[in-house]
């Protein structure tokens, strides 16, 4: 019912916010070699100040991939947040292009 929809919407909001948190950290680094060599899964799960604290959803994982390769210019970045909701695997993705400033 409505509670289930509210829970799903809330989880999706958390997942998108977590992806945005990782994206902001990537933009702050802004050096492709440092971005592509970072362990974003570990960073996202670690609590602040050393990480993103993206660990509030059940079995949450954050992965960062580079669909066009790690040396592409601009760098294509795909962030995927996955979690378990009512025994089912859910995920959402955010993609962006980043040029070195």
Secondary structure, DSSP 8 states (H G I E B T S, - for coil): -HHHHHHHHHHHHHHHHHHHHHHHHHHHH--HHHHHHS-HHHHHHS-TTSS-----STT-EEEEE-TT-TT-SSEEEEEEEEEEETTEEEEEEEEEEE---
